[in-house]
Amino acid sequence: MATPQDQHCPSAPRSTRRSRHRALRSIPLACVLAATLLASPALAAPGDGGSSDPRSAHAEAEAKVARIEQQLAEAEETLQRMTVEAEAAGDAARAAEAALATAQEQADAAAAELEEARAAVGETQQDVAALGREAYMGEDRFGDVVALLDSSSPDELLQRATTLEMLGAERVYNHTRQIQATYDH
């Protein structure tokens, strides 16, 4: 006979699990039926107050068995419904775990890209600061041209030209504000 642990074994064939399930369901029914028959007035001793008509006692026993069978059918239906619901909930949980794993991988990839972007921003800030120092200190008369010619690709050349243009525009803006502040006072 199968153990209760074998019932939940997903590798066991369904037909084997069903027969085990049926066998296990019939045990409580047999116990209830035996208890009902033993407690029935038909089997009681003649002087203990039970019914003296064996036919009515038999009819009562049949009615009790019918009620018990109805309760068993309802319980089996509830068990089957709950089993389907539990399987659906398990499927939903597995799908949610897979979605969580995918989202975690995407978040990790995004975090790595963010870190790379921050590193690139830091390098660019250092380059701009060095370029600004060189331009301010007047270390190289051809600093702007050298900065452009030192580019390793056309994209970098455009990027550096844009940076120089922005630095120049900011310098003009700051210088204009200083002059205007001087005349306003």
C-alpha positions as CSV (number, residue, x, y, z in Angstrom):
1,M,0.0,0.0,0.0
2,A,1.2,3.5,-0.8
3,T,2.4,5.8,1.9
4,P,0.8,9.3,2.3
5,Q,4.1,10.7,1.0
6,D,3.7,8.9,-2.3
7,Q,0.4,10.7,-2.9
8,H,2.1,14.0,-3.4
9,C,4.9,12.6,-5.5
10,P,4.7,14.4,-8.9
11,S,6.6,11.6,-10.6
12,A,4.0,8.9,-9.8
13,P,1.5,8.3,-12.6
14,R,-1.9,10.0,-12.3
15,S,-3.8,6.7,-12.4
16,T,-1.8,5.4,-9.5
17,R,-2.4,8.6,-7.5
18,R,-6.1,8.4,-8.2
19,S,-6.4,4.8,-7.1
20,R,-4.5,5.6,-4.0
21,H,-6.7,8.6,-3.4
22,R,-9.9,6.4,-3.9
23,A,-8.5,3.8,-1.5
24,L,-7.8,6.4,1.1
25,R,-11.2,8.0,0.7
26,S,-13.0,4.6,1.2
27,I,-11.3,4.0,4.5
28,P,-13.2,6.8,6.3
29,L,-16.4,5.8,4.6
30,A,-16.0,2.2,5.9
31,C,-15.3,3.5,9.4
32,V,-18.3,5.7,9.4
33,L,-20.5,3.0,8.0
34,A,-19.3,0.5,10.6
35,A,-19.8,3.0,13.5
36,T,-23.3,3.7,12.1
37,L,-24.3,0.1,11.9
38,L,-22.9,-0.7,15.4
39,A,-24.8,2.2,16.9
40,S,-28.0,1.4,15.0
41,P,-31.0,0.3,17.1
42,A,-31.4,-2.8,14.9
43,L,-28.3,-4.3,16.4
44,A,-29.1,-3.3,19.9
45,A,-30.1,-5.8,22.5
46,P,-33.9,-6.4,22.9
47,G,-34.2,-4.6,26.3
48,D,-32.1,-1.5,25.7
49,G,-34.9,0.8,24.3
50,G,-34.2,0.3,20.6
51,S,-36.8,-0.1,17.9
52,S,-38.2,-3.6,17.7
53,D,-38.9,-3.5,14.0
54,P,-35.9,-4.6,12.0
55,R,-37.3,-3.1,8.8
56,S,-37.4,0.4,10.2
57,A,-33.9,0.0,11.7
58,H,-32.7,-1.1,8.3
59,A,-34.4,1.9,6.6
60,E,-32.8,4.2,9.2
61,A,-29.4,2.7,8.6
62,E,-29.9,3.1,4.8
63,A,-30.9,6.7,5.3
64,K,-27.8,7.4,7.4
65,V,-25.6,5.7,4.8
66,A,-27.2,7.8,2.1
67,R,-26.5,11.0,4.1
68,I,-22.9,10.0,4.8
69,E,-22.4,9.2,1.1
70,Q,-23.8,12.6,0.2
71,Q,-21.5,14.3,2.7
72,L,-18.6,12.3,1.3
73,A,-19.5,13.3,-2.3
74,E,-19.6,17.0,-1.2
75,A,-16.3,16.6,0.6
76,E,-14.7,15.0,-2.5
77,E,-16.1,17.8,-4.7
78,T,-14.6,20.4,-2.3
79,L,-11.3,18.6,-2.3
80,Q,-11.2,18.4,-6.1
81,R,-12.0,22.1,-6.4
82,M,-9.4,23.1,-3.8
83,T,-6.8,20.9,-5.5
84,V,-7.4,22.7,-8.8
85,E,-7.2,26.1,-7.0
86,A,-4.0,25.0,-5.3
87,E,-2.4,23.9,-8.6
88,A,-3.4,27.2,-10.2
89,A,-1.9,29.2,-7.3
90,G,1.3,27.1,-7.6
91,D,1.5,27.9,-11.3
92,A,0.9,31.6,-10.6
93,A,3.6,31.6,-7.9
94,R,6.1,29.9,-10.3
95,A,5.3,32.5,-13.0
96,A,5.7,35.3,-10.4
97,E,9.1,33.9,-9.3
98,A,10.2,33.7,-13.0
99,A,9.1,37.3,-13.6
100,L,10.9,38.4,-10.4
101,A,14.1,36.7,-11.6
102,T,13.9,38.4,-15.0
103,A,13.2,41.8,-13.4
104,Q,16.2,41.3,-11.1
105,E,18.5,40.4,-14.0
106,Q,17.3,43.6,-15.8
107,A,17.8,45.7,-12.7
108,D,21.3,44.3,-12.3
109,A,22.1,45.1,-16.0
110,A,20.7,48.6,-15.6
111,A,22.8,49.1,-12.4
112,A,25.9,48.0,-14.3
113,E,25.1,50.4,-17.1
114,L,24.5,53.2,-14.6
115,E,27.9,52.6,-13.0
116,E,29.6,52.7,-16.4
117,A,27.8,56.0,-17.2
118,R,28.9,57.4,-13.9
119,A,32.5,56.4,-14.5
120,A,32.3,58.0,-18.0
121,V,30.9,61.2,-16.5
122,G,33.7,61.3,-13.9
123,E,36.3,60.9,-16.6
124,T,34.7,63.6,-18.8
125,Q,34.5,66.0,-15.8
126,Q,38.2,65.5,-15.2
127,D,38.9,66.1,-18.9
128,V,36.8,69.3,-18.9
129,A,38.5,70.5,-15.8
130,A,42.0,69.9,-17.2
131,L,41.0,71.6,-20.5
132,G,39.6,74.6,-18.5
133,R,42.8,74.9,-16.5
134,E,44.9,74.8,-19.6
135,A,42.8,77.4,-21.3
136,Y,42.7,79.6,-18.2
137,M,46.4,79.3,-17.5
138,G,47.3,79.9,-21.1
139,E,49.6,77.0,-21.2
140,D,49.1,76.2,-24.8
141,R,48.2,78.7,-27.5
142,F,46.9,76.0,-29.7
143,G,45.0,74.1,-26.9
144,D,41.6,74.2,-28.6
145,V,43.1,73.0,-31.9
146,V,45.2,70.3,-30.2
147,A,42.1,69.1,-28.2
148,L,40.2,68.7,-31.4
149,L,43.1,67.1,-33.3
150,D,43.8,64.7,-30.5
151,S,40.4,63.0,-30.9
152,S,40.4,59.3,-31.6
153,S,37.2,59.2,-33.7
154,P,34.9,61.5,-35.6
155,D,32.3,61.2,-32.8
156,E,34.8,62.2,-30.2
157,L,35.9,65.1,-32.4
158,L,32.2,66.3,-32.5
159,Q,31.8,65.7,-28.8
160,R,34.9,67.8,-28.0
161,A,33.9,70.6,-30.3
162,T,30.5,70.7,-28.6
163,T,32.2,70.8,-25.2
164,L,34.5,73.6,-26.3
165,E,31.6,75.6,-27.6
166,M,29.7,75.1,-24.4
167,L,32.7,76.2,-22.3
168,G,33.2,79.2,-24.5
169,A,29.5,80.2,-24.3
170,E,29.6,79.8,-20.5
171,R,32.8,81.9,-20.3
172,V,31.2,84.7,-22.4
173,Y,28.0,84.6,-20.3
174,N,30.0,84.8,-17.0
175,H,32.2,87.6,-18.4
176,T,29.1,89.5,-19.5
177,R,27.5,89.1,-16.1
178,Q,30.7,90.4,-14.4
179,I,30.8,93.5,-16.7
180,Q,27.1,94.2,-16.3
181,A,27.5,93.8,-12.5
182,T,30.3,96.3,-12.6
183,Y,28.3,98.9,-14.5
184,D,25.2,98.4,-12.3
185,H,27.0,99.3,-9.1
